[in-house]
Amino acid sequence: MGKNSNPTNPEELVEYIASCLVEIKDQIHVESFDEDNKTIIKLTVDESDKGKIIGKNGKVAKSIRNILKLASTKKNTKIMLEIL
């Protein structure tokens, strides 16, 4: 995804949000796969940036998951986020 691009799918959305939060942007890896009736998105960031993605008491991670929940209504599926 380009620097000025708008995310067009959930994977790009997660990558865009993560790139706005972390300092080591080249360590962002997003992969997804479908399982049953859900899409699982795995987000991997540098160990030093994990706290920024998870947030205090998991609030940032919960917010990202809520955004994905809204995005999943278009696909009529469930999207799960795993932060590794």
Residue, then its C-alpha position, 0 to 999 in steps of 0.5 A: m500500500g502506498k504512503n498516500s493510499n486509502p485502504t481498500n480491504p481489511e488487511e490494508l486497513v490493519e497495515y495502515i493503522a499499524s503504520c500510524l502507530v509504530e516507529i519501526k514501519d518496515q517490521i509490519h507484516v500483515e497476513s490473512f487467511d479464511e477459516d470457516n466463515k471468518t477471516i483471521i488477520k495476523l499482525t506482526v510488529d517489532e517487539s518494541d512496538k507491540g505496546k503501542i499496538i495493544g495500548k493500555n489495558g488493550k484499548v488500542a487493540k480493542s479499537i482496531r478490532n471494533i473498526l474491523k467489525l464494522a468493516s466486516t459488515k460489508k463482507n458479511t463475515k467475521i474478521m478476527l485480529e491476532i497480534l503477534 
